[in-house]
Amino acid sequence: MLEIKGLYKTFNPGTVNEKRALNGVNLTMESGDFITVIGGNGAGKSTLMNAIAGTWPVDEGAIIIDGINVTNLPEHKRAAFIGRVFQDPMMGTAATMGIEENLALAKRRGKRRTLLPGIVKTERDEYRALLQTLGLGLETRLTSKVGLLSGGQRQALTLLMATLIKPKLLLLDEHTAALDPKTAAKVLEATDRIIAQDHLTTLMITHNMRDAIAHGNRLIMMHDGQIILDIRGEDKKKLTVEDLMHEFEKISGEAFASDKALLS
């Protein structure tokens, strides 16, 4: 479903601030793979995700989604293939519009706009049923402005919007990092359920080593713009945080230096 070949990206080339963020990344994801991505600050995690989404062009390499080379496609054209949830709960929704209006926008993604009535009863019934599965009480607040929701409620809504029309690839960019632990756990629970239910191919960046181990069927660790670990299946199920740290130190030759990841 996703093939990445020899991806390179350097920021501020030729200056004192030059930073090679991606250094020949290769990655293949089969349909239904749920990969968690872990790494220290500056490892290249977010750059990889932004490169896949088309937020900025890469210097070299290819990105292929379901057999289509999207390397040179602009971000808005890749949106037809990709669902995305950002770290910031304020992104991904229209704050001044109601919950049902946001869901209706997501439902019409990639379709022709017409002069037919906006939201019909069958749609509202569908939205209520979907929102009820979140367990956040949003099914009774369809007309509430999204800007009035809590961060956790907005992230859960954004997750529903990103998956309402099944994407070929779901990108989760530390989507629970800004939430309190209890709300984060609830959003992750909904994430697991939706991914399993729709058999979604998913790439999830997390700063939390325990979450990286607990979720998904594969785990990759990045360092200095490269993938240095790719663990899957039974090996992943047996992993501990200590195992991950040991493997990182053995391969990279240095200690894992992300307090955020270790203390979560």
PyMOL commands that set and color helices and strands:
alter all, ss='L'
color gray80, all
select helices_A, chain A and resi 45-53+75-78+99-107+121-132+138-140+146-148+151-164+181-198+209-214+233-237+241-252+259-263
alter helices_A, ss='H'
color red, helices_A
select strands_A, chain A and resi 2-11+19-29+34-39+60-65+68-69+82-85+169-173+202-205+218-223+226-232
alter strands_A, ss='S'
color yellow, strands_A
deselect
rebuild
show_as cartoon
